[in-house]
Amino acid sequence: MFNMFDLFDKENQDQCRNILNSLQKDINELLQKVDDKFNEIVVSLSQGNNIKLADINYLNNSEIQEELAKQIALLQRLFEYIAKIQKKKRKNLAECVILQSKVNSAKVALSFLLIGKTRKIIFAKNIRYSIEYYLNRRSSWGFINNFFQQAVREWSAPTKVLLGLAMALPIYTIAVPGSLFVAGLLTIATHVDFKTPLPSSNVPQIQNRVEKPQPTETQLFFQRYTMVLVSALAGTFGSIISILLRLKQYRESAYKGLAAPILVGFAKPLIGTAFGILVFTIISSNIISTIQVPKASQEADKTDIEYYFFFSIAFVVGFSERLADDIIQRAESTFLPETANKLKEAGEEFQSSAKDIHAAGEEFQSSAKDIQLAAEDLKQTAANESSQTNK
C-alpha cells in the first residue's frame, strides 16, 4: 500500500511538473505574440503595405497601451511564481491546475486586446484583477493588499471616504491626545522648581495672609492640556461632520478607480485637528485682538465659558476652511507690519553705521595727510641742519 501511495505521489509530481513547464512555454508564446503584433505594423509601414488605419489608432490609444503593459507585467509575475513553485521539492497538483486556469484566462484577455475590435477593455481588466488577487493571496500581507485594491477599484466613493475616516480614527483619538499629554508632562518636568521648605513656625502666618489657594503647576498643566485637547477634538469633529454632509459631492464617475476619496477621509480630520490647535494658540496669545474669550460674570464660570468658546470656534474652523483661512490671514497681517518695522529699523541702523564708518574713514585720511606733512617738514628741517653743518 505504501508503494502504491509513493507511485501515486510520483505521478502527481510528474504531472504538476509537466503542467508548469507547459505554462512557461505558453507565457513565452503570449509575449512573443504581442511582439509580433507590433512588429507586423512596423514592417507594414516601412514597406508601404496597406494597413488598416483602425489598427494603428487602436494600438496608439493610451488606455489600450496601458492595459497591454499591465497584462504583460502580470504574465511576468505569473512566470516568476511558476519558477518559484518549480523549486519546491513537493508540488501541489491542485495549485498547478489552478495556475493553468489562470494562465489560460490571461491568454483569453490578451487575445481579446490584440483583436482590436473594441476599446471597451473592462473584460480584460476584470480577468487581470482576478489573477492579481490570486497572486497577492500567495504573498505576505496579501490579504491587506487585496483589501485596499478591491476598495479602490470596486467600492463607491462615499464608502471610500468612510474607509479613510476609519483608518485615521486611531490617530486622532489616541495618537494626538497622547502626544499632547506626553509633551505637557515633559514641560512640567523641565520647569519644576525644587525650593527649600519653609520653617514650620512661619506656616500659620502665611496661611492667614493667603486669601484663596493658588493652582499648582500640575493643575495648570491639566487645565491647559484639557483646553488644547478640547480644541483639537472639536476641530476633528468639525471636519468629520463636514465630510459626512458633503458625501454627495463625491460622484462615482469622477472618483471611480481612484484612491483620492480614501485620502480625503484620512487627511481632512487631521487638518481639522491642526487648525483647532492653531486657532486656540492664536487666540490665547492675543495675536488677533478682534477675537477674544467672552468675559464671565462670576469667576467660577470663567473656565466653563473658555471651554465652550474654544470648542465652538475650533468646531467651526474644522467644519469650514474659510474661517481658518480668514484667521490665518489676520495673523499674517499682524506679523507682517511688525516684521516690516523691524526691517526698516535695521536698515536705518545700518545706514547710520555706514555713515559713521565713512566719517571715520575721512578722519583717517585727514590724519594720514597730517602725518605725511609732518614727515615732510621733519625731512626739510633735517636737510637744512645738514647744510648748515657742512658750511
Contacts in CASP RR format, 6 or more apart in sequence:
PFRMAT RR
TARGET T0000
AUTHOR 0000-0000-0000
METHOD contacts of the structure
MODEL  1
MFNMFDLFDKENQDQCRNILNSLQKDINELLQKVDDKFNEIVVSLSQGNN
IKLADINYLNNSEIQEELAKQIALLQRLFEYIAKIQKKKRKNLAECVILQ
SKVNSAKVALSFLLIGKTRKIIFAKNIRYSIEYYLNRRSSWGFINNFFQQ
AVREWSAPTKVLLGLAMALPIYTIAVPGSLFVAGLLTIATHVDFKTPLPS
SNVPQIQNRVEKPQPTETQLFFQRYTMVLVSALAGTFGSIISILLRLKQY
RESAYKGLAAPILVGFAKPLIGTAFGILVFTIISSNIISTIQVPKASQEA
DKTDIEYYFFFSIAFVVGFSERLADDIIQRAESTFLPETANKLKEAGEEF
QSSAKDIHAAGEEFQSSAKDIQLAAEDLKQTAANESSQTNK
12 91 0 8 1.000
12 93 0 8 1.000
13 90 0 8 1.000
13 91 0 8 1.000
15 93 0 8 1.000
15 96 0 8 1.000
16 91 0 8 1.000
16 92 0 8 1.000
16 93 0 8 1.000
16 96 0 8 1.000
17 86 0 8 1.000
17 91 0 8 1.000
19 96 0 8 1.000
19 97 0 8 1.000
19 99 0 8 1.000
19 100 0 8 1.000
20 82 0 8 1.000
20 85 0 8 1.000
20 86 0 8 1.000
20 91 0 8 1.000
20 96 0 8 1.000
20 99 0 8 1.000
22 100 0 8 1.000
23 78 0 8 1.000
23 82 0 8 1.000
23 99 0 8 1.000
23 100 0 8 1.000
23 103 0 8 1.000
24 79 0 8 1.000
24 82 0 8 1.000
24 83 0 8 1.000
26 103 0 8 1.000
26 107 0 8 1.000
27 75 0 8 1.000
27 78 0 8 1.000
27 79 0 8 1.000
27 82 0 8 1.000
27 103 0 8 1.000
30 75 0 8 1.000
30 106 0 8 1.000
30 107 0 8 1.000
30 110 0 8 1.000
31 72 0 8 1.000
31 75 0 8 1.000
33 110 0 8 1.000
33 114 0 8 1.000
34 68 0 8 1.000
34 72 0 8 1.000
34 110 0 8 1.000
34 114 0 8 1.000
37 59 0 8 1.000
37 114 0 8 1.000
38 59 0 8 1.000
41 51 0 8 1.000
41 55 0 8 1.000
41 56 0 8 1.000
41 59 0 8 1.000
43 49 0 8 1.000
44 50 0 8 1.000
44 51 0 8 1.000
45 51 0 8 1.000
54 116 0 8 1.000
55 116 0 8 1.000
58 64 0 8 1.000
58 116 0 8 1.000
58 119 0 8 1.000
59 65 0 8 1.000
61 119 0 8 1.000
63 119 0 8 1.000
63 121 0 8 1.000
64 113 0 8 1.000
64 119 0 8 1.000
64 121 0 8 1.000
67 113 0 8 1.000
67 121 0 8 1.000
67 124 0 8 1.000
67 125 0 8 1.000
67 128 0 8 1.000
68 110 0 8 1.000
68 113 0 8 1.000
70 128 0 8 1.000
71 106 0 8 1.000
71 109 0 8 1.000
71 110 0 8 1.000
71 113 0 8 1.000
71 124 0 8 1.000
71 128 0 8 1.000
74 106 0 8 1.000
74 128 0 8 1.000
74 131 0 8 1.000
74 132 0 8 1.000
75 106 0 8 1.000
75 110 0 8 1.000
77 135 0 8 1.000
78 99 0 8 1.000
78 102 0 8 1.000
78 103 0 8 1.000
78 106 0 8 1.000
78 131 0 8 1.000
78 135 0 8 1.000
81 99 0 8 1.000
81 135 0 8 1.000
81 138 0 8 1.000
82 99 0 8 1.000
85 91 0 8 1.000
85 95 0 8 1.000
85 96 0 8 1.000
85 99 0 8 1.000
98 134 0 8 1.000
102 130 0 8 1.000
102 131 0 8 1.000
102 134 0 8 1.000
105 127 0 8 1.000
105 130 0 8 1.000
105 131 0 8 1.000
106 127 0 8 1.000
106 128 0 8 1.000
106 131 0 8 1.000
108 127 0 8 1.000
109 123 0 8 1.000
109 124 0 8 1.000
109 127 0 8 1.000
109 128 0 8 1.000
110 124 0 8 1.000
112 121 0 8 1.000
112 123 0 8 1.000
112 124 0 8 1.000
113 121 0 8 1.000
113 124 0 8 1.000
129 149 0 8 1.000
129 153 0 8 1.000
132 149 0 8 1.000
133 146 0 8 1.000
133 149 0 8 1.000
133 150 0 8 1.000
136 142 0 8 1.000
136 145 0 8 1.000
136 146 0 8 1.000
136 149 0 8 1.000
137 143 0 8 1.000
137 146 0 8 1.000
139 145 0 8 1.000
151 159 0 8 1.000
151 160 0 8 1.000
151 163 0 8 1.000
151 262 0 8 1.000
152 160 0 8 1.000
152 257 0 8 1.000
152 258 0 8 1.000
152 259 0 8 1.000
152 262 0 8 1.000
153 257 0 8 1.000
155 163 0 8 1.000
156 252 0 8 1.000
157 250 0 8 1.000
157 251 0 8 1.000
157 252 0 8 1.000
157 254 0 8 1.000
157 255 0 8 1.000
157 256 0 8 1.000
157 261 0 8 1.000
158 247 0 8 1.000
158 248 0 8 1.000
158 250 0 8 1.000
158 261 0 8 1.000
160 250 0 8 1.000
160 255 0 8 1.000
160 259 0 8 1.000
160 261 0 8 1.000
160 262 0 8 1.000
161 243 0 8 1.000
161 247 0 8 1.000
161 250 0 8 1.000
161 261 0 8 1.000
161 262 0 8 1.000
161 264 0 8 1.000
161 265 0 8 1.000
162 265 0 8 1.000
163 262 0 8 1.000
163 265 0 8 1.000
164 261 0 8 1.000
164 262 0 8 1.000
164 263 0 8 1.000
164 264 0 8 1.000
164 265 0 8 1.000
164 266 0 8 1.000
165 240 0 8 1.000
165 243 0 8 1.000
165 265 0 8 1.000
165 266 0 8 1.000
165 269 0 8 1.000
167 262 0 8 1.000
167 266 0 8 1.000
168 265 0 8 1.000
168 266 0 8 1.000
168 267 0 8 1.000
168 269 0 8 1.000
168 270 0 8 1.000
171 270 0 8 1.000
172 232 0 8 1.000
172 233 0 8 1.000
172 236 0 8 1.000
172 269 0 8 1.000
172 270 0 8 1.000
172 273 0 8 1.000
176 232 0 8 1.000
176 236 0 8 1.000
176 273 0 8 1.000
177 229 0 8 1.000
177 232 0 8 1.000
177 233 0 8 1.000
180 225 0 8 1.000
180 228 0 8 1.000
180 229 0 8 1.000
180 232 0 8 1.000
181 225 0 8 1.000
184 221 0 8 1.000
184 225 0 8 1.000
185 221 0 8 1.000
187 221 0 8 1.000
188 217 0 8 1.000
188 218 0 8 1.000
188 221 0 8 1.000
191 217 0 8 1.000
192 217 0 8 1.000
198 206 0 8 1.000
215 223 0 8 1.000
223 303 0 8 1.000
226 307 0 8 1.000
227 280 0 8 1.000
227 306 0 8 1.000
227 307 0 8 1.000
227 310 0 8 1.000
228 277 0 8 1.000
228 280 0 8 1.000
230 307 0 8 1.000
230 310 0 8 1.000
230 311 0 8 1.000
230 314 0 8 1.000
231 276 0 8 1.000
231 277 0 8 1.000
231 279 0 8 1.000
231 280 0 8 1.000
231 310 0 8 1.000
231 311 0 8 1.000
231 314 0 8 1.000
232 273 0 8 1.000
232 276 0 8 1.000
232 277 0 8 1.000
232 314 0 8 1.000
233 273 0 8 1.000
234 276 0 8 1.000
234 310 0 8 1.000
234 311 0 8 1.000
234 312 0 8 1.000
234 314 0 8 1.000
234 315 0 8 1.000
234 318 0 8 1.000
235 272 0 8 1.000
235 273 0 8 1.000
235 275 0 8 1.000
235 276 0 8 1.000
235 314 0 8 1.000
235 315 0 8 1.000
235 317 0 8 1.000
235 318 0 8 1.000
235 319 0 8 1.000
236 269 0 8 1.000
236 270 0 8 1.000
236 272 0 8 1.000
236 273 0 8 1.000
236 318 0 8 1.000
237 315 0 8 1.000
238 272 0 8 1.000
238 315 0 8 1.000
238 316 0 8 1.000
238 318 0 8 1.000
238 319 0 8 1.000
239 268 0 8 1.000
239 269 0 8 1.000
239 271 0 8 1.000
239 272 0 8 1.000
239 273 0 8 1.000
239 318 0 8 1.000
239 319 0 8 1.000
240 269 0 8 1.000
241 319 0 8 1.000
242 268 0 8 1.000
242 318 0 8 1.000
242 319 0 8 1.000
242 320 0 8 1.000
243 264 0 8 1.000
243 265 0 8 1.000
243 268 0 8 1.000
243 269 0 8 1.000
250 261 0 8 1.000
250 264 0 8 1.000
255 261 0 8 1.000
271 318 0 8 1.000
272 317 0 8 1.000
272 318 0 8 1.000
272 324 0 8 1.000
275 314 0 8 1.000
275 317 0 8 1.000
275 318 0 8 1.000
275 321 0 8 1.000
275 324 0 8 1.000
276 314 0 8 1.000
276 317 0 8 1.000
276 318 0 8 1.000
278 324 0 8 1.000
278 328 0 8 1.000
279 310 0 8 1.000
279 313 0 8 1.000
279 314 0 8 1.000
279 317 0 8 1.000
279 324 0 8 1.000
279 327 0 8 1.000
280 310 0 8 1.000
280 314 0 8 1.000
282 288 0 8 1.000
282 327 0 8 1.000
282 331 0 8 1.000
283 291 0 8 1.000
283 292 0 8 1.000
283 293 0 8 1.000
283 310 0 8 1.000
283 313 0 8 1.000
286 292 0 8 1.000
287 331 0 8 1.000
287 334 0 8 1.000
287 335 0 8 1.000
288 327 0 8 1.000
288 330 0 8 1.000
288 331 0 8 1.000
288 334 0 8 1.000
290 330 0 8 1.000
291 313 0 8 1.000
291 327 0 8 1.000
293 305 0 8 1.000
293 306 0 8 1.000
293 309 0 8 1.000
293 310 0 8 1.000
294 305 0 8 1.000
294 309 0 8 1.000
296 302 0 8 1.000
296 304 0 8 1.000
296 305 0 8 1.000
316 323 0 8 1.000
317 323 0 8 1.000
317 324 0 8 1.000
317 327 0 8 1.000
318 324 0 8 1.000
END
